[in-house]
Amino acid sequence: MALTYGAYTACLQDRSLDEALDVLAGVGLRGAEINTGGFIPSPHAPVDALLVSEKARREYLRVFEDKGMELTGLTVSGNPLSPLPTEGLPHAHDLRRTIELAGKLGVRDVVAMSGTPGSDPGVRYPSWVVNPWNGIDLEVLEYQWSVAVPFWKQIDRLAREHDVQLAFEMHPRNLVFSPPTFEQFLERVEPTNIGVNLDPSHLFWQQMEPIACIEALGSHITHVHAKDTAVLPGAAVRGVLDTVFDPVPENPEERTPTGIGHWCASWPQDPAWRFVAIGEGHDTDYWTRFLTAVAAVNPDLNVNIEHEDAAFGRIEGIERGARTLLEAAQRAGV
């Protein structure tokens, strides 16, 4: 038993699957996590063909085998609870298809998000409650849980039928974005096949300590994203819950892509934080302690780099991240 180190291939969307796997293998990684829907398309997985054809699935898995790589997860990050008709229903459809496909491919891990409903039955947009100290938002949360619980009970049942383990990324703007909110999910849904994708990047900028979160969540962690965040001097006056952003730049050369046809809003010149390549926010010693804590929970987890640092090119960012991560793994002996 040992941790398997790989990367999420969404950042290599401009390359074929063969080319993307060559990049990962070239920097010493063994695993690949593939997107299959949700917020971004699936350039590295022909989902329709794979669902209906056993031959297509055999040929698809052979691509990984021929490269000496392992398919270590399918990702379908989206908002399946959204009231937006262009978001909620399509993302829920993608989620169900991904679970079915994972079962057919023999892939254990499916990474997803818990989602965000609207504030009440009549609204058009999702509503994320950050801090319900005034009491009114507690009513909103109760409504949102009333939407989420039956949906996730059904999805948990589907995952169980296909012998698949869902892993929630604890991402802000979702019902589950921290260990306490995941504990609420456990109490209300009582899942058998839904755990946590431990992505430290979103915990860092919320001012949590990922290693403490690992210890708190324990065996509920079923998948890991290796992704770093730098909290910057701007946090002193902006705080980390900053809403002063501008629209996506009109000039395509100034845009930061998040997927095919999707870009980030424009960040402030002095942001409170930003995602960085592994090692740019926390040094190798930190990642050594991080991996030691992960292995103590489960030494058989998949740990996949997610590169979203706009300061580096796609391959350069993965190279930097892999160098830091693999050195930390060697130091930790995991």
C-alpha positions as CSV (number, residue, x, y, z in Angstrom):
1,M,0.0,0.0,0.0
2,A,1.3,3.5,-0.9
3,L,0.0,6.9,-1.9
4,T,-0.3,7.3,-5.7
5,Y,0.9,10.6,-7.1
6,G,-0.7,12.1,-10.2
7,A,-2.4,15.1,-11.6
8,Y,-5.8,16.4,-12.7
9,T,-5.5,16.9,-16.5
10,A,-7.9,19.8,-16.9
11,C,-5.0,22.2,-17.2
12,L,-3.8,20.3,-20.2
13,Q,-7.1,20.6,-22.1
14,D,-5.3,21.9,-25.2
15,R,-3.5,18.6,-25.6
16,S,-4.7,15.1,-26.5
17,L,-5.0,12.5,-23.8
18,D,-1.9,10.8,-25.1
19,E,0.0,14.1,-24.9
20,A,-1.3,14.9,-21.4
21,L,-0.3,11.5,-20.1
22,D,3.2,12.0,-21.6
23,V,3.5,15.3,-19.7
24,L,2.6,13.6,-16.4
25,A,4.8,10.6,-16.9
26,G,7.7,12.9,-17.9
27,V,7.7,14.6,-14.5
28,G,7.5,11.4,-12.5
29,L,3.8,11.1,-11.9
30,R,1.9,7.8,-12.1
31,G,-1.8,8.8,-11.9
32,A,-4.2,10.8,-14.0
33,E,-7.6,12.3,-12.9
34,I,-9.9,13.1,-15.8
35,N,-12.8,15.6,-16.0
36,T,-16.1,14.2,-17.2
37,G,-18.5,17.1,-17.0
38,G,-19.9,19.8,-14.6
39,F,-18.5,23.3,-14.9
40,I,-16.0,22.4,-17.6
41,P,-16.1,20.0,-20.6
42,S,-14.4,16.6,-20.8
43,P,-11.7,16.8,-23.6
44,H,-9.9,13.7,-22.3
45,A,-12.9,11.4,-21.9
46,P,-15.5,10.6,-24.6
47,V,-18.2,9.9,-22.0
48,D,-21.0,8.9,-24.4
49,A,-18.9,6.4,-26.2
50,L,-17.4,5.0,-23.0
51,L,-20.8,4.5,-21.4
52,V,-22.2,2.4,-24.3
53,S,-19.2,0.4,-25.6
54,E,-17.2,-2.1,-23.7
55,K,-14.7,-2.1,-26.5
56,A,-14.3,1.7,-26.2
57,R,-13.7,1.3,-22.5
58,R,-11.0,-1.4,-23.0
59,E,-9.3,0.8,-25.6
60,Y,-9.5,3.8,-23.3
61,L,-7.9,2.0,-20.4
62,R,-5.2,0.6,-22.7
63,V,-4.1,4.2,-23.4
64,F,-3.2,4.6,-19.7
65,E,-1.6,1.1,-19.5
66,D,0.6,1.8,-22.5
67,K,1.8,5.0,-20.9
68,G,2.5,3.3,-17.6
69,M,-0.2,5.4,-16.0
70,E,-3.2,4.7,-13.8
71,L,-6.7,6.3,-14.2
72,T,-7.0,7.4,-10.5
73,G,-10.2,9.4,-10.6
74,L,-13.1,11.1,-12.6
75,T,-14.0,14.6,-11.7
76,V,-17.5,16.2,-12.2
77,S,-17.2,19.4,-10.2
78,G,-20.4,21.4,-10.6
79,N,-23.5,22.6,-8.9
80,P,-26.2,19.8,-9.2
81,L,-28.4,21.7,-6.8
82,S,-28.5,25.0,-8.6
83,P,-31.9,26.5,-9.5
84,L,-30.5,27.7,-12.8
85,P,-31.8,25.4,-15.6
86,T,-28.5,25.7,-17.4
87,E,-26.6,24.5,-14.4
88,G,-28.5,22.3,-11.9
89,L,-30.1,19.8,-14.1
90,P,-27.2,19.4,-16.5
91,H,-24.7,19.0,-13.7
92,A,-26.8,16.5,-11.9
93,H,-27.1,14.6,-15.2
94,D,-23.3,14.7,-15.6
95,L,-22.9,13.4,-12.0
96,R,-25.1,10.4,-12.5
97,R,-23.4,9.5,-15.8
98,T,-20.0,9.9,-14.2
99,I,-20.9,7.5,-11.4
100,E,-22.1,5.0,-13.9
101,L,-19.0,5.4,-16.0
102,A,-16.7,5.1,-13.0
103,G,-18.3,1.8,-12.2
104,K,-17.9,0.5,-15.7
105,L,-14.3,1.5,-15.9
106,G,-13.5,0.2,-12.4
107,V,-12.5,3.6,-11.1
108,R,-13.0,4.0,-7.4
109,D,-12.9,7.8,-7.0
110,V,-15.3,10.4,-8.3
111,V,-14.6,14.0,-7.2
112,A,-17.7,16.3,-6.9
113,M,-19.0,19.3,-5.1
114,S,-21.9,19.3,-2.6
115,G,-23.7,22.1,-4.5
116,T,-25.6,25.2,-3.6
117,P,-29.4,25.6,-3.9
118,G,-31.2,28.9,-4.0
119,S,-32.4,30.7,-0.8
120,D,-36.0,29.6,-1.3
121,P,-38.3,27.8,-3.8
122,G,-38.9,30.9,-6.0
123,V,-35.3,32.2,-6.6
124,R,-33.3,32.0,-9.9
125,Y,-29.8,31.9,-8.6
126,P,-27.7,29.8,-6.1
127,S,-27.2,31.5,-2.7
128,W,-24.2,30.7,-0.5
129,V,-24.7,31.5,3.2
130,V,-21.3,32.5,4.7
131,N,-22.2,33.4,8.3
132,P,-25.8,33.1,9.6
133,W,-25.3,35.1,12.8
134,N,-28.4,37.2,12.1
135,G,-30.7,34.2,12.3
136,I,-32.5,34.8,8.9
137,D,-29.9,32.9,7.1
138,L,-30.5,29.9,9.3
139,E,-33.9,29.6,7.7
140,V,-32.2,29.8,4.3
141,L,-29.9,27.0,5.3
142,E,-32.7,24.8,6.5
143,Y,-34.4,25.2,3.1
144,Q,-31.2,24.4,1.3
145,W,-30.6,21.2,3.4
146,S,-34.2,20.2,2.6
147,V,-33.2,20.3,-1.1
148,A,-29.8,18.7,-0.6
149,V,-30.6,15.8,1.7
150,P,-33.0,13.8,-0.6
151,F,-30.8,14.5,-3.6
152,W,-27.6,13.2,-2.0
153,K,-29.4,10.2,-0.4
154,Q,-30.4,9.2,-4.0
155,I,-26.8,9.8,-5.3
156,D,-25.3,7.9,-2.4
157,R,-27.5,5.0,-3.3
158,L,-26.4,5.2,-6.9
159,A,-22.8,5.3,-6.0
160,R,-23.2,2.3,-3.7
161,E,-24.9,0.4,-6.6
162,H,-21.9,1.1,-8.8
163,D,-19.3,0.5,-6.1
164,V,-18.0,4.1,-6.5
165,Q,-16.8,6.4,-3.8
166,L,-17.7,10.1,-4.1
167,A,-15.4,12.7,-2.7
168,F,-16.7,16.2,-2.0
169,E,-14.2,19.0,-2.6
170,M,-14.8,21.3,0.4
171,H,-15.1,24.3,-1.8
172,P,-16.5,27.7,-0.8
173,R,-19.9,28.6,-2.4
174,N,-21.1,25.1,-1.5
175,L,-23.1,23.7,1.4
176,V,-20.1,21.6,2.4
177,F,-17.0,23.7,2.5
178,S,-15.3,22.8,5.9
179,P,-15.1,19.9,8.3
180,P,-18.1,21.1,10.4
181,T,-20.3,21.5,7.4
182,F,-19.3,18.0,6.3
183,E,-20.2,16.7,9.7
184,Q,-23.7,18.3,9.2
185,F,-23.9,16.4,5.9
186,L,-23.0,13.2,7.6
187,E,-25.7,13.7,10.3
188,R,-28.4,14.6,7.8
189,V,-27.6,12.2,4.9
190,E,-25.9,9.3,6.6
191,P,-24.0,8.3,3.5
192,T,-22.1,5.1,2.9
193,N,-20.3,6.1,-0.3
194,I,-19.7,9.9,0.0
195,G,-16.5,11.2,1.7
196,V,-14.1,14.2,1.3
197,N,-11.6,15.2,-1.4
198,L,-9.1,17.0,0.8
199,D,-8.0,20.0,-1.3
200,P,-5.8,22.2,1.0
201,S,-5.9,25.2,-1.3
202,H,-9.5,26.2,-0.3
203,L,-8.7,25.6,3.3
204,F,-5.6,27.8,3.3
205,W,-7.4,30.9,2.1
206,Q,-10.3,30.4,4.5
207,Q,-7.6,30.4,7.2
208,M,-8.0,26.8,8.2
209,E,-5.1,24.5,8.8
210,P,-5.3,21.5,6.4
211,I,-3.3,19.2,8.6
212,A,-5.7,19.8,11.5
213,C,-8.6,19.2,9.0
214,I,-7.0,15.9,8.0
215,E,-6.9,14.8,11.6
216,A,-10.5,15.9,12.2
217,L,-11.9,14.2,9.1
218,G,-9.9,11.0,9.4
219,S,-11.2,8.1,7.4
220,H,-13.8,10.3,5.7
221,I,-11.0,11.5,3.4
222,T,-11.1,9.3,0.3
223,H,-9.2,11.4,-2.3
224,V,-6.6,14.2,-2.2
225,H,-5.9,17.2,-4.4
226,A,-2.4,18.7,-4.1
227,K,-2.9,22.4,-4.6
228,D,-1.3,25.4,-2.9
229,T,-2.4,28.9,-2.0
230,A,-0.6,32.0,-1.0
231,V,-2.3,34.4,1.4
232,L,-1.0,37.8,0.4
233,P,-0.5,41.2,2.2
234,G,-3.8,42.4,0.6
235,A,-5.6,40.2,3.2
236,A,-4.7,42.8,5.8
237,V,-7.3,45.2,4.4
238,R,-9.4,43.1,2.2
239,G,-10.0,40.0,4.4
240,V,-10.4,36.7,2.6
241,L,-14.1,37.2,1.8
242,D,-13.5,39.8,-0.8
243,T,-16.1,40.7,-3.5
244,V,-14.3,43.5,-5.2
245,F,-13.6,41.8,-8.5
246,D,-14.2,42.9,-12.1
247,P,-15.8,41.0,-15.1
248,V,-13.8,38.7,-17.3
249,P,-11.4,40.9,-19.4
250,E,-12.5,41.6,-23.0
251,N,-9.0,41.0,-24.3
252,P,-8.6,37.2,-24.6
253,E,-4.9,37.5,-23.9
254,E,-5.6,38.8,-20.4
255,R,-8.1,36.0,-19.5
256,T,-7.4,33.3,-17.0
257,P,-9.0,30.0,-18.3
258,T,-10.8,27.7,-15.9
259,G,-11.9,25.3,-18.7
260,I,-12.8,25.3,-22.4
261,G,-14.8,28.4,-22.9
262,H,-14.7,29.4,-19.2
263,W,-12.6,32.1,-17.6
264,C,-12.1,33.7,-14.1
265,A,-13.4,37.2,-13.2
266,S,-10.6,39.8,-13.1
267,W,-8.8,39.7,-9.7
268,P,-7.8,42.9,-7.8
269,Q,-4.3,44.1,-8.3
270,D,-3.5,43.4,-4.6
271,P,-5.6,40.3,-3.9
272,A,-6.0,38.8,-0.4
273,W,-4.9,35.4,-1.8
274,R,-4.3,33.4,-5.0
275,F,-3.8,29.8,-6.0
276,V,-0.1,29.1,-6.6
277,A,2.0,26.2,-7.8
278,I,2.8,23.7,-5.1
279,G,5.8,25.0,-3.1
280,E,5.1,28.7,-3.9
281,G,2.8,29.1,-1.0
282,H,4.1,26.5,1.4
283,D,7.6,24.9,1.4
284,T,8.6,21.3,1.0
285,D,8.8,20.8,4.8
286,Y,5.1,21.7,5.0
287,W,4.1,19.3,2.2
288,T,6.2,16.6,3.9
289,R,4.1,17.0,7.0
290,F,0.9,17.2,4.9
291,L,1.6,13.9,3.2
292,T,2.6,12.2,6.5
293,A,-0.8,13.2,7.9
294,V,-2.6,11.9,4.8
295,A,-0.8,8.6,4.9
296,A,-1.6,8.2,8.6
297,V,-5.3,8.4,7.6
298,N,-5.0,6.0,4.7
299,P,-1.8,5.0,3.0
300,D,-3.6,3.9,-0.2
301,L,-5.1,7.3,-1.3
302,N,-4.7,9.0,-4.7
303,V,-3.0,12.4,-4.5
304,N,-3.4,14.5,-7.6
305,I,-1.9,17.8,-8.4
306,E,-4.3,20.5,-9.5
307,H,-2.5,23.3,-11.3
308,E,-4.2,26.7,-11.4
309,D,-1.3,29.2,-11.0
310,A,-1.6,31.7,-13.8
311,A,1.9,32.9,-13.1
312,F,3.3,29.7,-14.7
313,G,2.6,27.9,-17.9
314,R,0.6,24.7,-17.8
315,I,3.6,22.3,-18.1
316,E,5.9,24.5,-16.0
317,G,3.3,24.6,-13.2
318,I,2.9,20.8,-13.2
319,E,6.7,20.4,-13.3
320,R,7.2,22.7,-10.3
321,G,4.4,21.1,-8.4
322,A,5.6,17.5,-9.1
323,R,9.1,18.4,-8.0
324,T,8.0,19.7,-4.7
325,L,5.4,17.0,-4.1
326,L,7.7,14.0,-5.0
327,E,10.5,15.4,-2.9
328,A,8.1,15.8,0.1
329,A,6.9,12.2,-0.5
330,Q,10.5,11.0,-0.4
331,R,11.2,12.8,2.8
332,A,8.0,11.5,4.4
333,G,8.7,8.0,3.2
334,V,5.2,7.7,1.6
